[in-house]
Amino acid sequence: MEFLNESGMPAQWTMAFDRGGREMLVVAAKVTFSIPRDGEPVTRELPQVPLVMADEFEGEPGLSAPAHETDFASFKPMCDVLLAGHAHAPGARPVREVAVGIRVGSLTKAFQVTGPRHWHGGLLGARPGRPELFASMPISYANAFGGTEPGKGEGSNVRAYAANPVGRGFSPSGRHLDGLPMPVTQELGQEIHDSAGQYRPMAFGPVGRNWHPRYTHAGTYDQAWQDERAPYWPDDFDFLYFQSAPADQRLPYLQGGEPVLLRNLSPEGTLGFEIPRVPLQVLLMPHRGEPELSQPVIDTLVIEPEARRFTLTWRLTHRLRQHCFELKRVVVGDITPTRRRELVSPHKTSYRSLGELVQARRGRS
């Protein structure tokens, strides 16, 4: 199969399987834009951010917060909205806490960010310390509520906060908390005061594949699966597993034109722009049968205010009749009717208008 990328953006393909074991072609394309200053238009940024080939982490893989997830998910039922950045004090004047927020179309999310703080021990148990002043604070699941607590003795089980095992502040026993760092993010109006509490970890980045509740969508891999289904997805597999954003950072596929507003996530205080409309199609040309022009969907938005850029990822998931060898060519780009005719019938000359055809014939006579 020939893969022809005419989009001017990074694009690639891979193979996947549906629940029934049927092969699917997955095409991913990503474009990078600069976040504009006030009144300026959105423009493509050069160089373009490449497609993420494998999951990337802030530290040791599996033991740290995910930074970027691979762009080659099989299928996403919705659009993920992700942000990697810092909380900024208004006017760069140090504060002890600030509310940050993001809005994309109908999606809104906000939470509180504090300065560094620690648990203070006492006769009645540990209590939250006072936040320090800060002008800029990284936002990550690494400094959100969560973490792990070792057992009492050698060989005892480690207790992990299933919704965020890489965070801080979690200690169901309350042992040895004095001086340990607390999370710096929390829900609005939901102060963290109990190390054994059930608090929602607050961040804007991707959640781990093995964190709760994401792993519940992966299905059941028991003896029955090994005997009857392996290596295909189990019967209870849900494609929501491929959504890397938490549930409150998902919305229907972006169409372009959606307003974006960031609050206290940049030195300016407020940043706003609009998702651009970009024409993009995928032409599937089989060895036998008619070519099919398909429309990929925007299922991932990643905003990086510190780098003054954002990326959009398009995805096409196409169920094949048998396998990828049934396709002669796959073309990605802004495929106009003229370009489609050129691709489908390369030996025929295409003309943009009747006048161009008449002029060409006069030139041959």
WOLIN-V648622 format. One record per pair of residues at least 24 apart in sequence whose ideal C-beta (glycine too) atoms are under 10 Angstrom apart, sorted by the first residue. I is the first residue (numbers start at 1). J is the second residue. Records with the same first field share a line. If there is no record, write none. Layout:
I=J  J
//
This chain:
1=25  284  285  286  287  323  324  325  326  327  328  329  330
2=285  327  328  329  330  331
3=27  327  329  330  331  332
4=283  285  329  330  331  332  333  343
5=29  330  331  332  333
6=283  331  332  333  334  335  339  343
7=31  278  279  280  281  282  314  331  332  333  334  335
8=44  48  278  280  332  333  334
9=44  48  49  51  278  280  311  312  313  314  332  333
10=47  48  49  50  51  52  71  311  313
11=51  71  280  282  296  314  330  332  333
12=50  51  53  71  72  332
13=72  282  316  318  324  327  330  332
14=53  70  71  72  73  74  324
15=72  74  320  323  324
16=72  73  74  75  233  242  317  318  319
17=74  231  232  233  319
18=74  75  232  233  237  239  317  319  320
19=219  229  232  233  234  235  236  237  238  239
20=232  233  319
21=229  231  232  233
22=232  319  320  321  322  323
23=318  319  320  321  322  323  324  325  326
24=74  75  316  317  318  319  320  324
25=282  284  294  316  317  318  319  320  323  324  326  327  330
26=71  72  73  74  75  315  316  317  318
27=72  282  284  294  296  314  315  316  317  318  330  331  332
28=52  70  71  72  73  296  299  300  313  314  315  316  317  332
29=71  278  280  282  296  298  312  313  314  315  316  332  333
30=71  300  302  311  312  313  314  315
31=276  278  280  298  310  311  312  313  314
32=302  304  307  309  310  311  312
33=273  275  276  278  308  309  310  311  312
34=273  307  308  309  310
35=260  262  266  271  272  273  303  304  305  307  308  309  310
36=271  272  273  274  308
37=268  271  273  308
38=268  270  271  272  273
40=273
41=273  274  276
42=260  273  274  275  276  310
43=276
44=276  278  309
45=307  308  309  310  311
48=309  311
49=302  304  307  309  310  311  313
51=311  313
52=300  302  311  313
55=206  208  209  244
56=206
57=166  206  208
58=84  138  140  141  142  166  205
59=142  166
60=166
62=165  166  208  209  210
63=148  165  166
64=140  141  142  166  208
65=140  141  142  143  144  146  164  165  166  167  201  203  205  206  207  208
66=140  141  166  205  206  207  208  209  211  244
67=140  205  206
68=205  206  244  302  311
69=205  206  207  208  209  242  243  244  245  300  302
70=242  244
71=299  300  302  311  313  314  315
72=242  313  315
73=239  241  242  243  244  299  300  313  315  317
74=233  239  241  242  315  317
75=239  240  241  242  297  299  315  316  317
76=239  240  241  242  243  244  245  250  253  297  299  300  313  315  317
77=238  239  240  242  243  250  252  253  299
78=239  240  242  243  245  247  249  250  251  252  253  297  299
79=104  105  107  243  245  249  250  251  252  253  254  255  258  297  298  299  300  301  312  313  315
80=206  242  243  244  245  246  249  250  251  299  300  301  302  313
81=105  107  109  204  245  246  248  249  250  251  254  260  300  301  302  303
82=203  204  205  206  207  244  245  246  249  300  301  302  303  304  310  311
83=109  139  203  204  205  245  249  262  265  301  302  303  304  305  310
84=138  139  140  203  204  205  206  302  303  304  305  306  307
85=136  138  139  140  204  205  262  265  266  303  304  305  306  307
86=113  134  135  136  137  138  139  140  264  265  266  267  305  306
87=111  112  113  114  115  134  135  136  137  138  139  184  185  263  264  265  266
88=113  134  135  136  137  262  263  264  265  266  267  268  269  305  306
89=113  115  133  134  135  136  137  264  267  269
90=135  263  264  267  268  269  270
91=135  267  268  269
92=135  136  267  269
93=133  135
94=132  133  134  135  136
95=131  133  134  135  137  264
96=130  131  132  133  134
97=131  133  134  137  184  186
98=134  135  137  263  264  269
99=188  263  264
100=137  139  185  202  204  262  263  264  265
101=188  204  261  262  263  264  265  270
102=204  249  260  261  262  263  265  271  303  305
103=258  259  260  261  262  263  272
104=249  251  254  258  259  260  261  262  275  301  303
105=251  252  254  255  257  258  259  260  275  301
106=251  252  258
107=245  248  249  250  251  252  258  260  301
108=248  261
109=202  204  245  246  248  249
110=187  188  202  263  264
111=139  144  185  186  187  188  189  190  200  201  202  203  204
112=184  185  186  187  188  189  190  191  192  202
113=137  138  139  143  183  184  185  186  202  264  265
114=143  182  183  184  185  186  191  192
115=184
116=143  181  182  184
117=169  181  182  183  184  192
118=168  169  177  178  179  180  181  182
119=168  169  171  174  176  177  178  179  180  181  182  195
120=177  178  179  180  182
121=174  176  177  178  179  180
122=177  178
125=174  177  194  195
126=169  171  174  175  176  177  178  179  180  182  193  194  195
127=177  178  193  194
128=169  182  183  191  192  193  194  195
129=178  179  181  182
131=182  184
132=184
134=184
135=267
136=267  306
137=184  185
138=184  203  306
139=184  185  202  203  204  205  265
140=166  167  184  185  203  204  205
141=165  166  167  168  183  185  201  202  203  204  205  206  207  208  211  246
142=166  167  168  183  184  203  205
143=167  168  169  181  182  183  184  185  201  202  203
144=168  169  183  184  185  186  192  199  200  201  202  203  205
145=169  170  182  183  184  185  186  187  190  192  195  197  198  199  200  201  202  203
146=170  183  199  200  201  203  211
147=171  180  181  183  195  201
149=173  174  175  176  177  195  196
150=175  176
159=196
160=210  211  212
161=196  198  199  201  211  212
162=210  211  212  213  215
163=198  199  200  201  207  208  211  212  213  214  246
164=199  200  201  202  203  207  208  211  212
165=201  208  210  211  212
166=201  208  211
167=199  201  202  203
168=201
169=194  195  197  199  201
170=195  196  197  198  199  201
171=195  196
172=196  197
200=246  248
201=246
202=246  248
203=246  249
204=245  246  249  262  265  302  303
205=244  245  246  249  302
206=243  244  245  246  249  300  302
207=243  244  245  246  247  249
208=244
209=241  242  244
211=246
213=240  246  247
214=240  241  242  243  244  245  246  247
215=241
216=240  241
217=241  242  243
218=242
239=317
242=299  315
243=299  300
244=300  302
245=300  301  302
249=301
250=299
251=301
252=297  299
253=296  297  298  299  300  314  315
254=297  298  299  300  301  312  314
255=297  298
256=298  312
258=298  301
260=301  303  310
262=303  305
265=303  305  306
266=305  306  308
267=305  306
268=305
271=303  305  308
273=303  310
275=301  310  312
276=310  312
278=312  314  334
279=333  334  335  336
280=312  314  316  332  333  334  335
281=314  316  331  332  333  334  335  336  339  340
282=314  315  316  318  330  331  332  333  335
283=329  330  331  332  333  335  339  340  343  344
284=316  318  320  326  327  328  329  330  331
285=327  328  329  330  331  340  343  344
286=320  321  326  327  328  329
287=325  326  327  328  329
288=321  326  328
289=321  326
290=344
291=327  328  329  331  335  340  343  344
292=318  327
293=331  335  337  340
294=318  330  335
296=332
//
